[in-house]
Amino acid sequence: MESLPGKGSTFHVYLPASLEWAAESPLAIVKHTGSGTIILMDDEEVVRETVGKMLESMGYDVVCKNDGREAVDFYFAQTRAARGFAAMIFDLTIPGGIGGLEAIKAIRKSGDEIPVFVASGYAENSVMKNPVELVLPQAFQSPLPLPSFRKCSAGS
């Protein structure tokens, strides 16, 4: 390492050489394709847009909502109109609004067993530590990791 104040630093990294070529093994690319509509609820627009596009690339239709109240109202309006959902992804913490946990409880009262995934930036949340207590397939640390969602949604 070379460093000069006001000039910056230069790092030299030396890696061991090998006389053998690394074995080429093609990576198995598993593309999850889904169908149906997913309700995505998060208070951050950038999360709704990014995760929404990821889900659309997997074949889902996505309806985005800002908070739990909007998501619950939309859910019940659509189920009254005989429209179903593939899953829901809810942010647990919505400042000044109804969060994912309360929204899930309201929807579960109807007896619907629709898969619900929760995401939160707060890993210490008790729901994040043990999502099974709420009969949730999975809890994700926000932002939503696409490979983990693909794996879980394939089984739901």
N, C-alpha and C positions, 0 to 999 in steps of 0.2 A: 504494500500500500504506500502510495505517495500522497502527501497532503501539503498544500500551501495555503495559509490563511488568505482569504480573499480571492483565491484562484480556483479552489476546488480540490477534489480528491480523485485519484486514479487507483483502481483496484486491479491487481493481476491475479487471475485465477488459473491455476495449473491443474489439469485433469490427467489422470493416468491414461496412457495409451494402451491399446490392445492390438495384438497382431491378428486377432480373429474378428470376423464380421459378426455383428449382432444378428441373432436369428430373426428373420423377418416373419412375423406372424400377423396376418391380417386381423385387425380388430373387428370383432363382430358388432356391427351397428344394428341395434334394435330400435326400430322406429315404432313408437306407440301411436296407434291411431284410435281415436275415440269418436264417439258421436253423442248427440244430445246437447242439452243446454246446462251450463254451469253458472250458478250465481256467484259472483266474486265481490266480496264486500271488504273494502279497505278505505280508510280516510285519506290516504295519500294517492293523489292522481297518478304520479309516476309509477307507483306499484300497480294500480289498476290497469294502466296502459301496457306496462311491460308484461305482467303476468297474463293479462288478457290476450296479448299477441302470441305469447308462448302457447297458451291453451288453444287458440284458434289454429296455430300451426300443427297441432295434434288432431285437428278435426272437430273440435267442440265449438258450439255457439256460446258466446259469453255475454252475460248481462252484468254490468257493473253497478254497484250501489255504494254510496258514501258511508252509510252507517247501518247499524242493526235494525232500526225502525224501518228504513226504506227497504231493506232486504226482506224483513218479515212481511210487511205490507204487500210487496211485490209477490212473494212466495204464495201467500194466501189468495191473492187476486188471481194468480195464474192457476193454482190448483182448483179453484172454484170454476175456472173456465176449462177444466180437464186437461191442462197442460202439465207435463211432468218435467222432472229435472234429472240429469245424470249425477250431479253432485253439487255441493256448495263448498266454497272456500271462504272462511271468515277470519278477519283480523280480530284478535281477542280484545285489544285495547283501542277504544275510540274516545279521545278526549272530548268531553262535553256531549257525548252521545251514547247510544246503546251499543255495547260491544258484542263481540261474537258469542260469548258464553250465554248472555241473556237472550240473544236472538235464537240460539240453538235450543235453549230450554223452551221458548215459546213455540217453536216449530215442532219439537218432540212431543209437546202436549197433544198435538193432532194425531199422534200415533204413526206418523210417517217415519220410515227408517231410511230415508235418503242418506247416502254417504256424505258426511260433513268433515272437512279437513280444516284445521285451524292453523293460523300462522301468527307469530308474534315476535317482536323484537326483544321481548323480555323473557329470556330463557328460564328465569327463576319462577315464573308463574306455575302454580301447582297443576294447572291443566296441561301445560307443556311437559311437565315432568311425568304425568301419568294420564294420558288422554283416554285410556281404556275405561277409566271410571265413568266417562261420559258416553261410552259406546262410540268413540271416535276411532276411525281407522288409523289416523296418524296426526301428529302435531308437528309442524315445521317451524324451524327458526326462520324468521323473516330476514331477507327476502326468500321467497319460495324457491327451493332448489328443484329445478325441472327434472333431473334424473330420479330423484326420490319420489316426486309426484307421479311420474310415469310408472314406476314400480308399484306404488300403492294403488293407483287408479286402475291398473290392469287387473288387480285382484278384487275390485269392488264392483 
